[in-house]
Amino acid sequence: MVCIPCIVIPVLLWVYKRFLEPFLYPLISPIVNTVWPKKAVQETGTSDQKAMEKMNGNVKAESNGEATANGSITDKKTD
């Protein structure tokens, strides 16, 4: 059984977004813009490029071994 707030809150948000926001937003936006002014986004250099690649998942692993089930890396050649 679904709880009452799980039904009521999305319905109230939909009603606000659909019907109330078009009338309230023009009244509230000038006040909000004075309280929270937009700050310019500054472009980062190449030093943060590696961090961004890690966040995007573009970094290639630098391992010559093979991963086991527990996550440790073992060497392929064992003599």
C-alpha distances in whole Angstrom, upper triangle without the diagonal:
4,7,9,12,10,11,14,16,16,17,20,21,22,24,26,27,27,29,30,31,34,36,35,36,40,40,38,39,43,42,39,42,45,42,41,44,44,46,47,46,49,49,49,52,52,52,48,48,47,44,43,44,42,39,39,39,43,44,46,46,50,50,52,50,47,44,43,39,39,40,44,46,49,53,53,57,57,61
4,7,9,7,8,11,12,13,14,16,18,18,20,22,23,24,26,27,28,31,32,31,32,36,36,34,35,39,38,36,38,41,39,38,40,40,42,44,42,45,46,46,49,50,49,45,45,45,42,40,41,39,36,36,37,41,42,44,45,48,48,51,49,46,43,42,39,39,39,43,46,49,52,53,56,57,61
4,6,5,7,9,11,12,13,15,16,18,19,21,22,24,25,25,26,30,31,30,31,34,34,32,34,37,36,34,37,39,36,36,39,39,41,43,42,45,45,46,49,50,49,45,45,45,42,40,42,40,37,37,38,42,43,45,46,49,49,52,50,48,44,44,40,40,40,44,47,50,53,54,58,58,62
4,5,5,6,8,11,11,12,14,16,17,18,20,21,22,22,24,27,28,27,28,32,32,30,32,35,34,32,35,37,35,34,38,38,40,42,41,45,46,46,50,50,50,46,46,46,43,42,43,41,38,38,40,43,45,47,48,51,52,55,53,51,47,47,43,43,43,47,50,53,56,57,61,62,65
4,5,5,6,8,10,10,12,14,15,16,18,19,20,20,21,25,26,24,25,29,29,27,28,32,30,28,32,34,31,31,34,34,36,39,38,41,42,43,46,47,46,43,43,43,40,38,40,39,35,36,37,41,43,45,45,49,50,53,51,49,46,45,42,41,42,45,48,51,54,56,59,60,64
4,6,6,7,9,11,11,13,15,16,17,19,21,21,21,25,26,25,26,29,30,28,29,32,31,29,32,34,32,31,34,34,36,38,37,40,41,41,45,45,45,41,41,41,38,36,38,36,33,33,34,38,40,42,43,46,47,50,49,46,43,42,39,39,39,43,45,49,52,53,56,57,61
4,6,6,6,9,10,11,13,15,16,17,18,19,20,23,25,24,25,29,29,27,29,32,31,29,32,35,33,32,35,35,37,39,38,41,42,43,46,47,47,43,43,43,40,39,40,39,35,35,37,40,42,44,45,49,50,53,51,49,46,45,42,42,42,46,48,51,54,55,59,60,64
4,6,5,6,9,10,11,12,14,15,16,16,18,21,22,21,22,26,26,25,26,30,29,27,30,33,31,30,33,33,36,38,38,41,42,43,47,48,47,44,44,44,41,39,41,40,36,37,38,42,44,46,47,51,52,55,54,51,48,48,45,45,44,48,50,54,57,58,62,63,66
4,5,5,6,9,10,11,12,14,15,15,16,19,20,19,20,24,24,22,23,27,26,24,27,29,27,27,30,30,32,34,34,37,38,40,43,44,44,40,41,41,38,36,38,37,33,33,35,39,41,43,44,48,49,52,51,49,46,46,43,43,42,46,48,52,55,56,59,60,64
4,5,5,6,9,10,10,12,14,14,15,18,20,19,19,23,24,22,23,27,26,24,27,29,28,27,29,29,32,33,33,36,37,38,42,43,43,39,39,40,37,34,36,35,32,32,33,37,39,42,43,46,48,51,50,48,45,45,42,42,41,45,47,50,53,54,58,59,63
4,5,5,6,9,10,10,12,13,14,17,18,18,19,23,23,22,24,27,27,25,28,31,29,28,31,31,34,36,35,39,40,41,45,46,46,42,42,43,40,38,39,39,35,35,37,40,42,45,46,50,51,54,53,51,48,48,45,45,45,49,51,54,57,58,61,63,66
4,5,5,6,9,10,10,10,12,15,16,15,17,20,20,19,21,24,24,22,25,28,26,26,29,29,32,34,34,37,39,40,44,45,45,42,42,43,40,38,40,39,35,35,38,41,43,46,47,51,52,55,55,53,50,50,47,47,46,50,52,55,58,59,63,64,68
4,5,5,6,8,10,10,10,13,15,14,14,18,19,17,18,22,22,20,22,25,24,23,26,25,28,30,30,34,35,37,40,42,42,38,38,39,36,34,36,36,32,32,34,37,40,43,44,48,49,52,52,50,47,47,45,45,44,47,49,53,55,56,60,62,65
4,5,5,6,8,9,10,12,14,14,15,18,20,19,20,23,23,22,24,27,26,25,27,27,30,32,31,35,36,38,41,43,43,39,39,40,38,35,37,37,33,33,35,38,40,43,45,48,50,53,53,51,48,48,46,46,45,48,50,54,56,57,61,62,66
4,6,5,6,7,9,11,12,13,14,17,18,18,19,23,23,22,24,27,26,26,28,28,31,33,33,37,38,40,44,45,46,42,42,44,41,38,40,40,36,36,39,41,44,47,48,52,54,57,56,54,52,52,50,49,49,52,54,57,60,61,65,66,70
4,6,6,5,6,9,10,9,11,14,15,14,16,19,19,18,20,23,22,22,24,25,28,30,30,34,36,38,41,43,44,40,40,42,39,36,39,39,35,35,37,40,43,46,48,51,53,56,56,54,51,52,50,49,48,51,53,57,59,60,64,66,70
4,6,6,5,8,10,10,10,13,15,14,15,19,19,17,20,23,22,21,23,23,26,28,28,32,33,35,39,40,41,37,38,39,36,34,36,36,32,32,35,37,40,43,45,48,50,54,53,52,49,50,48,48,46,50,51,55,57,58,62,64,67
4,6,7,8,10,11,12,15,16,16,17,21,22,20,22,25,25,25,26,26,29,31,31,34,36,38,41,43,44,40,40,42,39,37,38,39,35,34,37,39,42,45,47,51,53,56,56,54,51,52,50,50,49,52,54,57,60,60,64,66,70
4,6,6,8,9,11,13,15,15,17,20,21,20,22,25,25,25,27,27,30,32,33,36,38,40,44,46,46,43,43,45,42,39,42,42,38,38,41,43,46,49,51,54,56,59,59,57,55,56,53,53,52,56,57,61,63,64,67,69,73
4,6,6,6,8,11,11,12,14,17,17,17,19,22,22,22,24,25,28,30,31,35,37,39,43,45,45,42,42,44,41,39,41,41,38,38,41,43,46,49,51,54,56,59,59,58,55,56,54,53,52,55,57,61,63,64,68,70,73
4,5,5,5,9,10,10,11,14,15,14,16,19,19,19,21,21,25,27,27,31,33,36,39,41,42,38,39,41,38,36,38,38,35,35,38,40,43,46,48,51,53,57,57,55,53,54,52,51,50,53,55,58,61,62,65,67,71
4,6,6,7,10,11,11,14,16,16,17,20,21,21,22,22,25,27,28,32,34,36,40,42,43,40,40,42,40,37,39,40,36,36,39,41,44,47,50,53,55,58,59,57,55,56,54,54,52,56,57,61,63,64,67,69,73
4,6,7,7,9,11,14,15,15,17,19,20,21,22,23,27,29,30,34,36,39,42,45,45,42,43,45,42,40,42,43,39,39,42,44,47,50,53,56,58,61,62,60,58,59,57,57,55,58,60,63,66,67,70,72,76
4,6,5,6,8,11,12,12,14,16,17,18,19,20,24,27,28,32,34,37,40,43,43,40,41,43,40,38,41,41,37,38,41,43,46,49,51,54,57,60,60,59,56,57,56,55,53,56,58,62,64,65,69,71,74
4,5,5,6,9,10,10,12,14,15,15,16,17,21,23,24,28,30,33,37,39,40,37,38,40,37,35,37,38,34,35,38,40,43,46,48,51,54,57,57,56,54,55,54,53,51,54,56,59,61,63,66,68,72
4,6,6,7,10,10,11,14,15,16,16,17,21,23,25,29,31,34,38,40,41,38,39,42,39,37,39,40,37,37,40,42,45,48,51,54,56,60,60,59,57,58,57,56,54,57,58,62,64,65,69,71,74
4,6,7,8,10,11,13,14,15,17,18,22,24,27,30,33,36,39,42,43,40,41,43,41,38,41,42,39,39,42,44,47,50,52,55,58,61,62,61,58,60,58,57,55,58,60,63,66,67,70,72,76
4,6,6,6,9,10,11,12,14,16,19,22,24,28,30,33,37,40,40,37,38,40,38,35,39,39,36,36,40,42,44,47,49,52,55,58,59,58,55,57,55,54,52,55,57,60,63,64,67,69,73
4,5,5,6,9,10,10,11,12,16,19,21,24,27,30,33,36,37,34,35,38,35,33,36,37,33,34,37,39,41,45,47,50,53,56,57,56,54,55,54,53,51,53,55,58,61,62,65,67,71
4,5,5,6,9,10,10,12,16,19,21,25,28,30,34,37,38,35,36,39,36,34,38,39,35,36,39,41,43,47,49,52,55,58,59,58,56,58,56,55,53,56,57,61,63,64,68,69,73
4,5,5,6,9,10,13,16,19,22,25,28,31,35,38,38,35,37,39,36,35,38,39,35,36,40,42,44,47,49,52,55,58,59,58,56,57,56,54,53,55,57,60,62,64,67,69,73
4,5,5,6,8,10,14,17,19,22,26,28,32,35,35,32,33,36,33,31,34,35,32,33,36,38,40,44,46,48,51,54,55,54,52,53,52,51,49,51,53,57,59,60,64,65,69
4,5,5,5,8,11,14,17,20,23,26,29,32,33,30,32,34,32,30,33,34,31,32,35,37,39,43,45,47,50,54,55,54,52,54,53,51,49,52,53,56,58,60,63,65,69
4,6,6,9,12,15,18,21,25,27,31,34,34,32,34,36,33,32,36,36,33,34,38,39,41,45,47,49,52,56,57,56,54,56,55,53,51,53,55,58,60,62,65,67,71
4,6,10,12,16,18,21,25,27,30,33,33,30,33,35,32,31,34,35,32,33,36,38,40,44,45,48,50,54,55,54,52,54,52,51,49,51,52,56,58,60,63,65,69
4,6,9,13,15,18,21,23,27,30,29,27,29,31,28,27,31,31,28,29,33,35,36,40,42,44,47,51,51,51,49,50,49,48,46,48,49,53,55,57,60,62,65
4,6,10,12,15,19,21,25,28,28,26,28,30,28,26,30,31,28,29,33,34,36,40,42,44,47,50,51,51,49,51,50,49,47,49,50,53,55,57,60,62,65
4,7,9,12,16,18,22,25,25,23,25,27,25,23,27,28,25,26,30,31,33,36,39,41,44,47,49,48,47,49,48,47,44,46,47,51,52,54,57,59,63
4,6,9,13,15,19,22,22,20,22,25,23,21,25,26,23,25,28,29,31,34,37,39,42,45,47,47,45,47,47,45,43,45,45,49,50,52,55,57,60
4,6,10,12,16,19,20,18,20,23,21,19,23,24,22,23,27,27,29,33,35,37,40,44,45,45,44,46,46,45,42,44,44,48,49,51,53,56,59
4,7,9,13,16,17,15,16,19,17,16,19,21,19,19,23,23,25,29,31,33,36,40,41,42,40,43,43,42,39,40,41,44,45,47,50,52,55
4,6,10,13,14,12,14,17,16,15,18,20,18,19,23,23,24,28,30,32,35,38,40,41,40,42,42,41,38,40,40,43,44,46,48,51,54
4,7,10,11,10,11,14,14,12,15,18,17,17,20,20,21,25,27,29,32,36,37,38,37,40,41,40,36,38,37,41,41,43,45,48,51
4,7,8,6,8,11,11,10,13,15,15,16,19,18,19,22,24,26,29,33,35,35,35,38,38,37,34,35,34,38,38,40,42,45,48
4,5,6,7,10,11,11,13,15,16,17,19,18,18,21,23,24,28,31,33,35,34,37,38,37,34,34,34,37,37,38,41,43,46
4,5,5,8,10,10,11,13,15,15,17,15,15,18,20,21,24,27,30,31,31,34,36,35,31,31,31,33,34,35,37,40,43
4,6,7,8,10,11,13,14,15,17,16,15,18,20,20,23,27,29,30,30,33,34,33,29,30,29,32,32,34,36,39,41
4,5,5,6,9,10,11,12,14,14,13,17,19,20,23,27,28,29,29,32,32,31,28,28,28,31,32,34,36,39,42
4,5,5,6,9,10,10,12,11,11,14,17,18,21,25,27,28,27,30,31,30,27,28,27,30,31,32,35,37,40
4,5,5,6,9,10,10,9,8,11,13,14,18,21,23,24,24,27,28,27,23,24,23,26,27,29,31,33,37
4,5,5,6,9,10,10,9,13,15,16,19,23,24,25,24,27,27,26,23,24,24,27,28,30,33,35,38
4,5,5,6,9,9,10,13,16,18,21,24,26,26,25,28,28,27,24,26,25,29,30,31,34,36,40
4,5,5,6,5,6,10,12,15,18,21,23,23,22,25,26,25,22,23,23,26,27,28,31,33,37
4,5,5,6,6,9,11,13,16,20,21,21,20,22,23,22,19,20,20,23,25,26,29,31,35
4,6,8,9,12,14,17,19,23,24,23,22,24,24,23,20,22,23,26,28,29,32,34,38
4,6,8,11,14,17,20,23,24,23,22,24,25,24,21,23,23,27,28,29,32,35,38
4,6,8,10,14,16,19,20,20,18,21,21,21,18,20,20,23,24,25,29,31,34
4,6,10,13,15,18,20,20,19,22,23,23,20,21,20,23,24,25,28,30,34
4,7,9,12,15,17,17,17,20,21,21,18,19,18,20,21,22,25,28,31
4,6,9,12,14,14,14,18,20,20,16,17,15,18,18,19,22,24,28
4,6,9,10,11,11,15,17,17,13,13,12,14,15,16,19,21,25
4,7,9,11,12,16,18,18,15,14,11,13,13,14,17,19,22
4,5,8,9,13,16,16,12,11,8,10,9,11,13,16,19
4,7,10,13,17,17,14,12,9,9,7,8,10,13,16
4,7,10,13,14,11,9,6,5,4,6,9,11,14
4,7,10,12,9,8,5,6,6,7,10,12,16
4,7,8,6,6,5,6,9,10,13,15,18
4,6,5,6,6,7,10,11,15,15,19
4,6,8,9,11,14,15,18,18,22
4,6,9,11,15,16,19,19,23
4,7,10,13,15,18,19,22
4,7,10,13,15,16,19
4,7,9,12,13,17
4,6,9,9,13
4,6,7,10
4,6,10
4,6
4
